[in-house]
Amino acid sequence: MPAIHNRLALFRAERGISRRTLAEAVDVNPQTIGYLERGDYSPSLELAMKIARHFDVPIELLFSFEPFESVATALRRAASGADE
């Protein structure tokens, strides 16, 4: 099974949500959120959908088979494009 990459830590940080708060909202143990964020565990479809619904975003913004571009890389790319 391919690795599932995610942006959970980024979305939590942007919204000031703790692991515990997210875990309670989607009915899992806070450790599960940690395992997901570290890539130690891939979510079930049901869990992935619950998390996406909690953040009110499409599931593809949170989970992917391909690694996400880092925020620093995206910012550098945006800054270099703005200078053109």
mmCIF file of the N, C-alpha and C atoms, coordinates in Angstrom:
data_MODEL
# 
_entry.id   MODEL 
# 
loop_
_atom_site.group_PDB 
_atom_site.id 
_atom_site.type_symbol 
_atom_site.label_atom_id 
_atom_site.label_alt_id 
_atom_site.label_comp_id 
_atom_site.label_asym_id 
_atom_site.label_entity_id 
_atom_site.label_seq_id 
_atom_site.pdbx_PDB_ins_code 
_atom_site.Cartn_x 
_atom_site.Cartn_y 
_atom_site.Cartn_z 
_atom_site.occupancy 
_atom_site.B_iso_or_equiv 
_atom_site.pdbx_formal_charge 
_atom_site.auth_seq_id 
_atom_site.auth_comp_id 
_atom_site.auth_asym_id 
_atom_site.auth_atom_id 
_atom_site.pdbx_PDB_model_num 
ATOM 1   N N  . MET A 1 1  ? 0.842   -1.179 0.000   1.00 0.00 ? 1  MET A N  1 
ATOM 2   C CA . MET A 1 1  ? 0.000   0.000  0.000   1.00 0.00 ? 1  MET A CA 1 
ATOM 3   C C  . MET A 1 1  ? 0.890   1.247  0.000   1.00 0.00 ? 1  MET A C  1 
ATOM 4   N N  . PRO A 1 2  ? 0.625   2.192  -0.891  1.00 0.00 ? 2  PRO A N  1 
ATOM 5   C CA . PRO A 1 2  ? 1.469   3.391  -0.949  1.00 0.00 ? 2  PRO A CA 1 
ATOM 6   C C  . PRO A 1 2  ? 1.275   4.273  0.287   1.00 0.00 ? 2  PRO A C  1 
ATOM 7   N N  . ALA A 1 3  ? 2.299   5.034  0.589   1.00 0.00 ? 3  ALA A N  1 
ATOM 8   C CA . ALA A 1 3  ? 2.224   5.944  1.736   1.00 0.00 ? 3  ALA A CA 1 
ATOM 9   C C  . ALA A 1 3  ? 1.186   7.037  1.469   1.00 0.00 ? 3  ALA A C  1 
ATOM 10  N N  . ILE A 1 4  ? 0.523   7.442  2.515   1.00 0.00 ? 4  ILE A N  1 
ATOM 11  C CA . ILE A 1 4  ? -0.428  8.549  2.436   1.00 0.00 ? 4  ILE A CA 1 
ATOM 12  C C  . ILE A 1 4  ? 0.233   9.749  3.113   1.00 0.00 ? 4  ILE A C  1 
ATOM 13  N N  . HIS A 1 5  ? 0.440   10.796 2.348   1.00 0.00 ? 5  HIS A N  1 
ATOM 14  C CA . HIS A 1 5  ? 1.022   12.029 2.891   1.00 0.00 ? 5  HIS A CA 1 
ATOM 15  C C  . HIS A 1 5  ? -0.116  12.935 3.339   1.00 0.00 ? 5  HIS A C  1 
ATOM 16  N N  . ASN A 1 6  ? 0.168   13.782 4.333   1.00 0.00 ? 6  ASN A N  1 
ATOM 17  C CA . ASN A 1 6  ? -0.898  14.650 4.824   1.00 0.00 ? 6  ASN A CA 1 
ATOM 18  C C  . ASN A 1 6  ? -0.366  15.999 5.286   1.00 0.00 ? 6  ASN A C  1 
ATOM 19  N N  . ARG A 1 7  ? -1.300  16.914 5.444   1.00 0.00 ? 7  ARG A N  1 
ATOM 20  C CA . ARG A 1 7  ? -1.011  18.265 5.926   1.00 0.00 ? 7  ARG A CA 1 
ATOM 21  C C  . ARG A 1 7  ? -1.725  18.535 7.255   1.00 0.00 ? 7  ARG A C  1 
ATOM 22  N N  . LEU A 1 8  ? -1.928  17.519 8.036   1.00 0.00 ? 8  LEU A N  1 
ATOM 23  C CA . LEU A 1 8  ? -2.689  17.700 9.268   1.00 0.00 ? 8  LEU A CA 1 
ATOM 24  C C  . LEU A 1 8  ? -2.041  18.706 10.218  1.00 0.00 ? 8  LEU A C  1 
ATOM 25  N N  . ALA A 1 9  ? -0.742  18.581 10.425  1.00 0.00 ? 9  ALA A N  1 
ATOM 26  C CA . ALA A 1 9  ? -0.070  19.492 11.356  1.00 0.00 ? 9  ALA A CA 1 
ATOM 27  C C  . ALA A 1 9  ? -0.187  20.934 10.877  1.00 0.00 ? 9  ALA A C  1 
ATOM 28  N N  . LEU A 1 10 ? -0.059  21.148 9.586   1.00 0.00 ? 10 LEU A N  1 
ATOM 29  C CA . LEU A 1 10 ? -0.184  22.492 9.025   1.00 0.00 ? 10 LEU A CA 1 
ATOM 30  C C  . LEU A 1 10 ? -1.587  23.047 9.251   1.00 0.00 ? 10 LEU A C  1 
ATOM 31  N N  . PHE A 1 11 ? -2.604  22.267 8.931   1.00 0.00 ? 11 PHE A N  1 
ATOM 32  C CA . PHE A 1 11 ? -3.983  22.725 9.115   1.00 0.00 ? 11 PHE A CA 1 
ATOM 33  C C  . PHE A 1 11 ? -4.296  22.959 10.589  1.00 0.00 ? 11 PHE A C  1 
ATOM 34  N N  . ARG A 1 12 ? -3.790  22.087 11.461  1.00 0.00 ? 12 ARG A N  1 
ATOM 35  C CA . ARG A 1 12 ? -4.024  22.290 12.894  1.00 0.00 ? 12 ARG A CA 1 
ATOM 36  C C  . ARG A 1 12 ? -3.366  23.579 13.362  1.00 0.00 ? 12 ARG A C  1 
ATOM 37  N N  . ALA A 1 13 ? -2.116  23.791 12.945  1.00 0.00 ? 13 ALA A N  1 
ATOM 38  C CA . ALA A 1 13 ? -1.381  24.984 13.377  1.00 0.00 ? 13 ALA A CA 1 
ATOM 39  C C  . ALA A 1 13 ? -2.052  26.259 12.877  1.00 0.00 ? 13 ALA A C  1 
ATOM 40  N N  . GLU A 1 14 ? -2.484  26.262 11.627  1.00 0.00 ? 14 GLU A N  1 
ATOM 41  C CA . GLU A 1 14 ? -3.147  27.444 11.066  1.00 0.00 ? 14 GLU A CA 1 
ATOM 42  C C  . GLU A 1 14 ? -4.398  27.813 11.841  1.00 0.00 ? 14 GLU A C  1 
ATOM 43  N N  . ARG A 1 15 ? -5.061  26.814 12.381  1.00 0.00 ? 15 ARG A N  1 
ATOM 44  C CA . ARG A 1 15 ? -6.329  27.046 13.071  1.00 0.00 ? 15 ARG A CA 1 
ATOM 45  C C  . ARG A 1 15 ? -6.207  27.016 14.594  1.00 0.00 ? 15 ARG A C  1 
ATOM 46  N N  . GLY A 1 16 ? -4.987  26.789 15.079  1.00 0.00 ? 16 GLY A N  1 
ATOM 47  C CA . GLY A 1 16 ? -4.772  26.757 16.524  1.00 0.00 ? 16 GLY A CA 1 
ATOM 48  C C  . GLY A 1 16 ? -5.493  25.617 17.221  1.00 0.00 ? 16 GLY A C  1 
ATOM 49  N N  . ILE A 1 17 ? -5.543  24.460 16.561  1.00 0.00 ? 17 ILE A N  1 
ATOM 50  C CA . ILE A 1 17 ? -6.251  23.297 17.088  1.00 0.00 ? 17 ILE A CA 1 
ATOM 51  C C  . ILE A 1 17 ? -5.226  22.282 17.610  1.00 0.00 ? 17 ILE A C  1 
ATOM 52  N N  . SER A 1 18 ? -5.425  21.816 18.820  1.00 0.00 ? 18 SER A N  1 
ATOM 53  C CA . SER A 1 18 ? -4.530  20.807 19.387  1.00 0.00 ? 18 SER A CA 1 
ATOM 54  C C  . SER A 1 18 ? -4.856  19.426 18.828  1.00 0.00 ? 18 SER A C  1 
ATOM 55  N N  . ARG A 1 19 ? -3.930  18.518 19.008  1.00 0.00 ? 19 ARG A N  1 
ATOM 56  C CA . ARG A 1 19 ? -4.183  17.123 18.612  1.00 0.00 ? 19 ARG A CA 1 
ATOM 57  C C  . ARG A 1 19 ? -5.396  16.575 19.349  1.00 0.00 ? 19 ARG A C  1 
ATOM 58  N N  . ARG A 1 20 ? -5.463  16.898 20.623  1.00 0.00 ? 20 ARG A N  1 
ATOM 59  C CA . ARG A 1 20 ? -6.578  16.401 21.438  1.00 0.00 ? 20 ARG A CA 1 
ATOM 60  C C  . ARG A 1 20 ? -7.915  16.919 20.919  1.00 0.00 ? 20 ARG A C  1 
ATOM 61  N N  . THR A 1 21 ? -7.982  18.194 20.589  1.00 0.00 ? 21 THR A N  1 
ATOM 62  C CA . THR A 1 21 ? -9.226  18.782 20.088  1.00 0.00 ? 21 THR A CA 1 
ATOM 63  C C  . THR A 1 21 ? -9.652  18.126 18.781  1.00 0.00 ? 21 THR A C  1 
ATOM 64  N N  . LEU A 1 22 ? -8.696  17.950 17.864  1.00 0.00 ? 22 LEU A N  1 
ATOM 65  C CA . LEU A 1 22 ? -9.019  17.297 16.596  1.00 0.00 ? 22 LEU A CA 1 
ATOM 66  C C  . LEU A 1 22 ? -9.448  15.859 16.838  1.00 0.00 ? 22 LEU A C  1 
ATOM 67  N N  . ALA A 1 23 ? -8.728  15.168 17.695  1.00 0.00 ? 23 ALA A N  1 
ATOM 68  C CA . ALA A 1 23 ? -9.057  13.767 17.996  1.00 0.00 ? 23 ALA A CA 1 
ATOM 69  C C  . ALA A 1 23 ? -10.473 13.638 18.548  1.00 0.00 ? 23 ALA A C  1 
ATOM 70  N N  . GLU A 1 24 ? -10.838 14.509 19.454  1.00 0.00 ? 24 GLU A N  1 
ATOM 71  C CA . GLU A 1 24 ? -12.187 14.470 20.022  1.00 0.00 ? 24 GLU A CA 1 
ATOM 72  C C  . GLU A 1 24 ? -13.238 14.743 18.950  1.00 0.00 ? 24 GLU A C  1 
ATOM 73  N N  . ALA A 1 25 ? -12.936 15.667 18.039  1.00 0.00 ? 25 ALA A N  1 
ATOM 74  C CA . ALA A 1 25 ? -13.892 16.032 16.987  1.00 0.00 ? 25 ALA A CA 1 
ATOM 75  C C  . ALA A 1 25 ? -14.148 14.890 16.016  1.00 0.00 ? 25 ALA A C  1 
ATOM 76  N N  . VAL A 1 26 ? -13.133 14.038 15.804  1.00 0.00 ? 26 VAL A N  1 
ATOM 77  C CA . VAL A 1 26 ? -13.286 12.943 14.835  1.00 0.00 ? 26 VAL A CA 1 
ATOM 78  C C  . VAL A 1 26 ? -13.342 11.576 15.517  1.00 0.00 ? 26 VAL A C  1 
ATOM 79  N N  . ASP A 1 27 ? -13.445 11.589 16.848  1.00 0.00 ? 27 ASP A N  1 
ATOM 80  C CA . ASP A 1 27 ? -13.660 10.379 17.642  1.00 0.00 ? 27 ASP A CA 1 
ATOM 81  C C  . ASP A 1 27 ? -12.537 9.351  17.536  1.00 0.00 ? 27 ASP A C  1 
ATOM 82  N N  . VAL A 1 28 ? -11.290 9.839  17.725  1.00 0.00 ? 28 VAL A N  1 
ATOM 83  C CA . VAL A 1 28 ? -10.137 8.943  17.798  1.00 0.00 ? 28 VAL A CA 1 
ATOM 84  C C  . VAL A 1 28 ? -9.279  9.359  18.989  1.00 0.00 ? 28 VAL A C  1 
ATOM 85  N N  . ASN A 1 29 ? -8.289  8.558  19.312  1.00 0.00 ? 29 ASN A N  1 
ATOM 86  C CA . ASN A 1 29 ? -7.330  8.850  20.360  1.00 0.00 ? 29 ASN A CA 1 
ATOM 87  C C  . ASN A 1 29 ? -6.369  9.929  19.864  1.00 0.00 ? 29 ASN A C  1 
ATOM 88  N N  . PRO A 1 30 ? -5.951  10.876 20.711  1.00 0.00 ? 30 PRO A N  1 
ATOM 89  C CA . PRO A 1 30 ? -4.979  11.885 20.274  1.00 0.00 ? 30 PRO A CA 1 
ATOM 90  C C  . PRO A 1 30 ? -3.692  11.285 19.702  1.00 0.00 ? 30 PRO A C  1 
ATOM 91  N N  . GLN A 1 31 ? -3.296  10.109 20.206  1.00 0.00 ? 31 GLN A N  1 
ATOM 92  C CA . GLN A 1 31 ? -2.107  9.450  19.657  1.00 0.00 ? 31 GLN A CA 1 
ATOM 93  C C  . GLN A 1 31 ? -2.292  9.129  18.181  1.00 0.00 ? 31 GLN A C  1 
ATOM 94  N N  . THR A 1 32 ? -3.510  8.812  17.778  1.00 0.00 ? 32 THR A N  1 
ATOM 95  C CA . THR A 1 32 ? -3.782  8.504  16.374  1.00 0.00 ? 32 THR A CA 1 
ATOM 96  C C  . THR A 1 32 ? -3.467  9.703  15.487  1.00 0.00 ? 32 THR A C  1 
ATOM 97  N N  . ILE A 1 33 ? -3.807  10.886 15.947  1.00 0.00 ? 33 ILE A N  1 
ATOM 98  C CA . ILE A 1 33 ? -3.504  12.095 15.179  1.00 0.00 ? 33 ILE A CA 1 
ATOM 99  C C  . ILE A 1 33 ? -1.986  12.239 15.046  1.00 0.00 ? 33 ILE A C  1 
ATOM 100 N N  . GLY A 1 34 ? -1.264  11.991 16.118  1.00 0.00 ? 34 GLY A N  1 
ATOM 101 C CA . GLY A 1 34 ? 0.200   12.032 16.059  1.00 0.00 ? 34 GLY A CA 1 
ATOM 102 C C  . GLY A 1 34 ? 0.762   11.018 15.080  1.00 0.00 ? 34 GLY A C  1 
ATOM 103 N N  . TYR A 1 35 ? 0.234   9.795  15.110  1.00 0.00 ? 35 TYR A N  1 
ATOM 104 C CA . TYR A 1 35 ? 0.684   8.758  14.175  1.00 0.00 ? 35 TYR A CA 1 
ATOM 105 C C  . TYR A 1 35 ? 0.419   9.178  12.736  1.00 0.00 ? 35 TYR A C  1 
ATOM 106 N N  . LEU A 1 36 ? -0.742  9.772  12.490  1.00 0.00 ? 36 LEU A N  1 
ATOM 107 C CA . LEU A 1 36 ? -1.075  10.243 11.143  1.00 0.00 ? 36 LEU A CA 1 
ATOM 108 C C  . LEU A 1 36 ? -0.094  11.323 10.697  1.00 0.00 ? 36 LEU A C  1 
ATOM 109 N N  . GLU A 1 37 ? 0.132   12.306 11.557  1.00 0.00 ? 37 GLU A N  1 
ATOM 110 C CA . GLU A 1 37 ? 1.006   13.426 11.204  1.00 0.00 ? 37 GLU A CA 1 
ATOM 111 C C  . GLU A 1 37 ? 2.429   12.970 10.915  1.00 0.00 ? 37 GLU A C  1 
ATOM 112 N N  . ARG A 1 38 ? 2.914   11.972 11.623  1.00 0.00 ? 38 ARG A N  1 
ATOM 113 C CA . ARG A 1 38 ? 4.273   11.464 11.399  1.00 0.00 ? 38 ARG A CA 1 
ATOM 114 C C  . ARG A 1 38 ? 4.355   10.478 10.232  1.00 0.00 ? 38 ARG A C  1 
ATOM 115 N N  . GLY A 1 39 ? 3.209   10.087 9.714   1.00 0.00 ? 39 GLY A N  1 
ATOM 116 C CA . GLY A 1 39 ? 3.208   9.122  8.627   1.00 0.00 ? 39 GLY A CA 1 
ATOM 117 C C  . GLY A 1 39 ? 3.360   7.688  9.096   1.00 0.00 ? 39 GLY A C  1 
ATOM 118 N N  . ASP A 1 40 ? 3.174   7.461  10.390  1.00 0.00 ? 40 ASP A N  1 
ATOM 119 C CA . ASP A 1 40 ? 3.264   6.109  10.940  1.00 0.00 ? 40 ASP A CA 1 
ATOM 120 C C  . ASP A 1 40 ? 2.010   5.296  10.675  1.00 0.00 ? 40 ASP A C  1 
ATOM 121 N N  . TYR A 1 41 ? 0.949   5.976  10.290  1.00 0.00 ? 41 TYR A N  1 
ATOM 122 C CA . TYR A 1 41 ? -0.361  5.341  10.140  1.00 0.00 ? 41 TYR A CA 1 
ATOM 123 C C  . TYR A 1 41 ? -1.094  6.024  8.985   1.00 0.00 ? 41 TYR A C  1 
ATOM 124 N N  . SER A 1 42 ? -1.761  5.245  8.165   1.00 0.00 ? 42 SER A N  1 
ATOM 125 C CA . SER A 1 42 ? -2.598  5.792  7.098   1.00 0.00 ? 42 SER A CA 1 
ATOM 126 C C  . SER A 1 42 ? -4.052  5.739  7.559   1.00 0.00 ? 42 SER A C  1 
ATOM 127 N N  . PRO A 1 43 ? -4.790  6.817  7.329   1.00 0.00 ? 43 PRO A N  1 
ATOM 128 C CA . PRO A 1 43 ? -6.164  6.834  7.830   1.00 0.00 ? 43 PRO A CA 1 
ATOM 129 C C  . PRO A 1 43 ? -7.083  5.952  6.999   1.00 0.00 ? 43 PRO A C  1 
ATOM 130 N N  . SER A 1 44 ? -8.120  5.468  7.631   1.00 0.00 ? 44 SER A N  1 
ATOM 131 C CA . SER A 1 44 ? -9.187  4.812  6.877   1.00 0.00 ? 44 SER A CA 1 
ATOM 132 C C  . SER A 1 44 ? -9.880  5.899  6.063   1.00 0.00 ? 44 SER A C  1 
ATOM 133 N N  . LEU A 1 45 ? -10.632 5.500  5.064   1.00 0.00 ? 45 LEU A N  1 
ATOM 134 C CA . LEU A 1 45 ? -11.380 6.473  4.269   1.00 0.00 ? 45 LEU A CA 1 
ATOM 135 C C  . LEU A 1 45 ? -12.340 7.247  5.171   1.00 0.00 ? 45 LEU A C  1 
ATOM 136 N N  . GLU A 1 46 ? -12.986 6.538  6.072   1.00 0.00 ? 46 GLU A N  1 
ATOM 137 C CA . GLU A 1 46 ? -13.931 7.201  6.984   1.00 0.00 ? 46 GLU A CA 1 
ATOM 138 C C  . GLU A 1 46 ? -13.243 8.271  7.828   1.00 0.00 ? 46 GLU A C  1 
ATOM 139 N N  . LEU A 1 47 ? -12.076 7.946  8.380   1.00 0.00 ? 47 LEU A N  1 
ATOM 140 C CA . LEU A 1 47 ? -11.360 8.913  9.206   1.00 0.00 ? 47 LEU A CA 1 
ATOM 141 C C  . LEU A 1 47 ? -10.885 10.099 8.371   1.00 0.00 ? 47 LEU A C  1 
ATOM 142 N N  . ALA A 1 48 ? -10.351 9.824  7.198   1.00 0.00 ? 48 ALA A N  1 
ATOM 143 C CA . ALA A 1 48 ? -9.897  10.910 6.320   1.00 0.00 ? 48 ALA A CA 1 
ATOM 144 C C  . ALA A 1 48 ? -11.051 11.852 5.990   1.00 0.00 ? 48 ALA A C  1 
ATOM 145 N N  . MET A 1 49 ? -12.225 11.287 5.729   1.00 0.00 ? 49 MET A N  1 
ATOM 146 C CA . MET A 1 49 ? -13.390 12.115 5.403   1.00 0.00 ? 49 MET A CA 1 
ATOM 147 C C  . MET A 1 49 ? -13.855 12.917 6.619   1.00 0.00 ? 49 MET A C  1 
ATOM 148 N N  . LYS A 1 50 ? -13.809 12.331 7.802   1.00 0.00 ? 50 LYS A N  1 
ATOM 149 C CA . LYS A 1 50 ? -14.187 13.055 9.019   1.00 0.00 ? 50 LYS A CA 1 
ATOM 150 C C  . LYS A 1 50 ? -13.250 14.236 9.256   1.00 0.00 ? 50 LYS A C  1 
ATOM 151 N N  . ILE A 1 51 ? -11.956 14.006 9.059   1.00 0.00 ? 51 ILE A N  1 
ATOM 152 C CA . ILE A 1 51 ? -10.977 15.081 9.268   1.00 0.00 ? 51 ILE A CA 1 
ATOM 153 C C  . ILE A 1 51 ? -11.189 16.191 8.242   1.00 0.00 ? 51 ILE A C  1 
ATOM 154 N N  . ALA A 1 52 ? -11.377 15.830 6.989   1.00 0.00 ? 52 ALA A N  1 
ATOM 155 C CA . ALA A 1 52 ? -11.622 16.833 5.950   1.00 0.00 ? 52 ALA A CA 1 
ATOM 156 C C  . ALA A 1 52 ? -12.890 17.624 6.255   1.00 0.00 ? 52 ALA A C  1 
ATOM 157 N N  . ARG A 1 53 ? -13.928 16.949 6.701   1.00 0.00 ? 53 ARG A N  1 
ATOM 158 C CA . ARG A 1 53 ? -15.179 17.627 7.052   1.00 0.00 ? 53 ARG A CA 1 
ATOM 159 C C  . ARG A 1 53 ? -14.952 18.571 8.234   1.00 0.00 ? 53 ARG A C  1 
ATOM 160 N N  . HIS A 1 54 ? -14.153 18.138 9.207   1.00 0.00 ? 54 HIS A N  1 
ATOM 161 C CA . HIS A 1 54 ? -13.866 18.990 10.368  1.00 0.00 ? 54 HIS A CA 1 
ATOM 162 C C  . HIS A 1 54 ? -13.209 20.300 9.926   1.00 0.00 ? 54 HIS A C  1 
ATOM 163 N N  . PHE A 1 55 ? -12.264 20.212 8.983   1.00 0.00 ? 55 PHE A N  1 
ATOM 164 C CA . PHE A 1 55 ? -11.582 21.407 8.493   1.00 0.00 ? 55 PHE A CA 1 
ATOM 165 C C  . PHE A 1 55 ? -12.357 22.106 7.376   1.00 0.00 ? 55 PHE A C  1 
ATOM 166 N N  . ASP A 1 56 ? -13.450 21.492 6.931   1.00 0.00 ? 56 ASP A N  1 
ATOM 167 C CA . ASP A 1 56 ? -14.296 22.045 5.873   1.00 0.00 ? 56 ASP A CA 1 
ATOM 168 C C  . ASP A 1 56 ? -13.499 22.290 4.584   1.00 0.00 ? 56 ASP A C  1 
ATOM 169 N N  . VAL A 1 57 ? -12.726 21.261 4.200   1.00 0.00 ? 57 VAL A N  1 
ATOM 170 C CA . VAL A 1 57 ? -11.933 21.326 2.968   1.00 0.00 ? 57 VAL A CA 1 
ATOM 171 C C  . VAL A 1 57 ? -12.077 20.005 2.211   1.00 0.00 ? 57 VAL A C  1 
ATOM 172 N N  . PRO A 1 58 ? -11.813 20.024 0.904   1.00 0.00 ? 58 PRO A N  1 
ATOM 173 C CA . PRO A 1 58 ? -11.805 18.764 0.160   1.00 0.00 ? 58 PRO A CA 1 
ATOM 174 C C  . PRO A 1 58 ? -10.706 17.845 0.704   1.00 0.00 ? 58 PRO A C  1 
ATOM 175 N N  . ILE A 1 59 ? -10.961 16.580 0.683   1.00 0.00 ? 59 ILE A N  1 
ATOM 176 C CA . ILE A 1 59 ? -10.022 15.596 1.225   1.00 0.00 ? 59 ILE A CA 1 
ATOM 177 C C  . ILE A 1 59 ? -8.642  15.694 0.567   1.00 0.00 ? 59 ILE A C  1 
ATOM 178 N N  . GLU A 1 60 ? -8.615  16.091 -0.718  1.00 0.00 ? 60 GLU A N  1 
ATOM 179 C CA . GLU A 1 60 ? -7.339  16.187 -1.450  1.00 0.00 ? 60 GLU A CA 1 
ATOM 180 C C  . GLU A 1 60 ? -6.421  17.274 -0.902  1.00 0.00 ? 60 GLU A C  1 
ATOM 181 N N  . LEU A 1 61 ? -6.964  18.252 -0.184  1.00 0.00 ? 61 LEU A N  1 
ATOM 182 C CA . LEU A 1 61 ? -6.116  19.283 0.415   1.00 0.00 ? 61 LEU A CA 1 
ATOM 183 C C  . LEU A 1 61 ? -5.377  18.768 1.641   1.00 0.00 ? 61 LEU A C  1 
ATOM 184 N N  . LEU A 1 62 ? -5.873  17.691 2.218   1.00 0.00 ? 62 LEU A N  1 
ATOM 185 C CA . LEU A 1 62 ? -5.266  17.128 3.423   1.00 0.00 ? 62 LEU A CA 1 
ATOM 186 C C  . LEU A 1 62 ? -4.438  15.879 3.181   1.00 0.00 ? 62 LEU A C  1 
ATOM 187 N N  . PHE A 1 63 ? -4.866  15.051 2.230   1.00 0.00 ? 63 PHE A N  1 
ATOM 188 C CA . PHE A 1 63 ? -4.225  13.748 2.018   1.00 0.00 ? 63 PHE A CA 1 
ATOM 189 C C  . PHE A 1 63 ? -3.872  13.551 0.551   1.00 0.00 ? 63 PHE A C  1 
ATOM 190 N N  . SER A 1 64 ? -2.721  12.896 0.319   1.00 0.00 ? 64 SER A N  1 
ATOM 191 C CA . SER A 1 64 ? -2.262  12.657 -1.047  1.00 0.00 ? 64 SER A CA 1 
ATOM 192 C C  . SER A 1 64 ? -1.323  11.448 -1.080  1.00 0.00 ? 64 SER A C  1 
ATOM 193 N N  . PHE A 1 65 ? -1.286  10.785 -2.233  1.00 0.00 ? 65 PHE A N  1 
ATOM 194 C CA . PHE A 1 65 ? -0.289  9.729  -2.432  1.00 0.00 ? 65 PHE A CA 1 
ATOM 195 C C  . PHE A 1 65 ? 1.077   10.333 -2.719  1.00 0.00 ? 65 PHE A C  1 
ATOM 196 N N  . GLU A 1 66 ? 1.104   11.569 -3.210  1.00 0.00 ? 66 GLU A N  1 
ATOM 197 C CA . GLU A 1 66 ? 2.350   12.277 -3.519  1.00 0.00 ? 66 GLU A CA 1 
ATOM 198 C C  . GLU A 1 66 ? 2.698   13.214 -2.365  1.00 0.00 ? 66 GLU A C  1 
ATOM 199 N N  . PRO A 1 67 ? 3.993   13.374 -2.078  1.00 0.00 ? 67 PRO A N  1 
ATOM 200 C CA . PRO A 1 67 ? 4.371   14.322 -1.016  1.00 0.00 ? 67 PRO A CA 1 
ATOM 201 C C  . PRO A 1 67 ? 3.910   15.739 -1.375  1.00 0.00 ? 67 PRO A C  1 
ATOM 202 N N  . PHE A 1 68 ? 3.490   16.479 -0.383  1.00 0.00 ? 68 PHE A N  1 
ATOM 203 C CA . PHE A 1 68 ? 3.102   17.862 -0.585  1.00 0.00 ? 68 PHE A CA 1 
ATOM 204 C C  . PHE A 1 68 ? 4.351   18.734 -0.657  1.00 0.00 ? 68 PHE A C  1 
ATOM 205 N N  . GLU A 1 69 ? 4.260   19.789 -1.411  1.00 0.00 ? 69 GLU A N  1 
ATOM 206 C CA . GLU A 1 69 ? 5.324   20.777 -1.458  1.00 0.00 ? 69 GLU A CA 1 
ATOM 207 C C  . GLU A 1 69 ? 5.397   21.450 -0.088  1.00 0.00 ? 69 GLU A C  1 
ATOM 208 N N  . SER A 1 70 ? 6.598   21.705 0.398   1.00 0.00 ? 70 SER A N  1 
ATOM 209 C CA . SER A 1 70 ? 6.733   22.363 1.697   1.00 0.00 ? 70 SER A CA 1 
ATOM 210 C C  . SER A 1 70 ? 6.251   23.803 1.600   1.00 0.00 ? 70 SER A C  1 
ATOM 211 N N  . VAL A 1 71 ? 5.854   24.349 2.707   1.00 0.00 ? 71 VAL A N  1 
ATOM 212 C CA . VAL A 1 71 ? 5.391   25.736 2.742   1.00 0.00 ? 71 VAL A CA 1 
ATOM 213 C C  . VAL A 1 71 ? 6.529   26.671 2.316   1.00 0.00 ? 71 VAL A C  1 
ATOM 214 N N  . ALA A 1 72 ? 7.742   26.407 2.786   1.00 0.00 ? 72 ALA A N  1 
ATOM 215 C CA . ALA A 1 72 ? 8.886   27.254 2.428   1.00 0.00 ? 72 ALA A CA 1 
ATOM 216 C C  . ALA A 1 72 ? 9.118   27.246 0.917   1.00 0.00 ? 72 ALA A C  1 
ATOM 217 N N  . THR A 1 73 ? 9.034   26.078 0.298   1.00 0.00 ? 73 THR A N  1 
ATOM 218 C CA . THR A 1 73 ? 9.222   25.974 -1.149  1.00 0.00 ? 73 THR A CA 1 
ATOM 219 C C  . THR A 1 73 ? 8.129   26.726 -1.891  1.00 0.00 ? 73 THR A C  1 
ATOM 220 N N  . ALA A 1 74 ? 6.905   26.568 -1.446  1.00 0.00 ? 74 ALA A N  1 
ATOM 221 C CA . ALA A 1 74 ? 5.780   27.260 -2.084  1.00 0.00 ? 74 ALA A CA 1 
ATOM 222 C C  . ALA A 1 74 ? 5.944   28.772 -1.977  1.00 0.00 ? 74 ALA A C  1 
ATOM 223 N N  . LEU A 1 75 ? 6.393   29.246 -0.820  1.00 0.00 ? 75 LEU A N  1 
ATOM 224 C CA . LEU A 1 75 ? 6.598   30.686 -0.644  1.00 0.00 ? 75 LEU A CA 1 
ATOM 225 C C  . LEU A 1 75 ? 7.725   31.204 -1.530  1.00 0.00 ? 75 LEU A C  1 
ATOM 226 N N  . ARG A 1 76 ? 8.824   30.446 -1.625  1.00 0.00 ? 76 ARG A N  1 
ATOM 227 C CA . ARG A 1 76 ? 9.929   30.854 -2.502  1.00 0.00 ? 76 ARG A CA 1 
ATOM 228 C C  . ARG A 1 76 ? 9.473   30.901 -3.955  1.00 0.00 ? 76 ARG A C  1 
ATOM 229 N N  . ARG A 1 77 ? 8.713   29.889 -4.362  1.00 0.00 ? 77 ARG A N  1 
ATOM 230 C CA . ARG A 1 77 ? 8.216   29.838 -5.733  1.00 0.00 ? 77 ARG A CA 1 
ATOM 231 C C  . ARG A 1 77 ? 7.295   31.016 -6.008  1.00 0.00 ? 77 ARG A C  1 
ATOM 232 N N  . ALA A 1 78 ? 6.418   31.324 -5.065  1.00 0.00 ? 78 ALA A N  1 
ATOM 233 C CA . ALA A 1 78 ? 5.488   32.443 -5.225  1.00 0.00 ? 78 ALA A CA 1 
ATOM 234 C C  . ALA A 1 78 ? 6.240   33.770 -5.285  1.00 0.00 ? 78 ALA A C  1 
ATOM 235 N N  . ALA A 1 79 ? 7.260   33.913 -4.451  1.00 0.00 ? 79 ALA A N  1 
ATOM 236 C CA . ALA A 1 79 ? 8.035   35.150 -4.429  1.00 0.00 ? 79 ALA A CA 1 
ATOM 237 C C  . ALA A 1 79 ? 8.805   35.339 -5.732  1.00 0.00 ? 79 ALA A C  1 
ATOM 238 N N  . SER A 1 80 ? 9.368   34.267 -6.263  1.00 0.00 ? 80 SER A N  1 
ATOM 239 C CA . SER A 1 80 ? 10.117  34.396 -7.514  1.00 0.00 ? 80 SER A CA 1 
ATOM 240 C C  . SER A 1 80 ? 9.187   34.674 -8.682  1.00 0.00 ? 80 SER A C  1 
ATOM 241 N N  . GLY A 1 81 ? 7.976   34.159 -8.632  1.00 0.00 ? 81 GLY A N  1 
ATOM 242 C CA . GLY A 1 81 ? 6.989   34.427 -9.681  1.00 0.00 ? 81 GLY A CA 1 
ATOM 243 C C  . GLY A 1 81 ? 6.465   35.841 -9.611  1.00 0.00 ? 81 GLY A C  1 
ATOM 244 N N  . ALA A 1 82 ? 6.444   36.417 -8.427  1.00 0.00 ? 82 ALA A N  1 
ATOM 245 C CA . ALA A 1 82 ? 5.947   37.775 -8.251  1.00 0.00 ? 82 ALA A CA 1 
ATOM 246 C C  . ALA A 1 82 ? 6.917   38.802 -8.820  1.00 0.00 ? 82 ALA A C  1 
ATOM 247 N N  . ASP A 1 83 ? 8.195   38.426 -8.905  1.00 0.00 ? 83 ASP A N  1 
ATOM 248 C CA . ASP A 1 83 ? 9.211   39.343 -9.427  1.00 0.00 ? 83 ASP A CA 1 
ATOM 249 C C  . ASP A 1 83 ? 9.238   39.390 -10.941 1.00 0.00 ? 83 ASP A C  1 
ATOM 250 N N  . GLU A 1 84 ? 8.555   38.459 -11.592 1.00 0.00 ? 84 GLU A N  1 
ATOM 251 C CA . GLU A 1 84 ? 8.615   38.404 -13.060 1.00 0.00 ? 84 GLU A CA 1 
ATOM 252 C C  . GLU A 1 84 ? 7.715   39.413 -13.698 1.00 0.00 ? 84 GLU A C  1 
# 
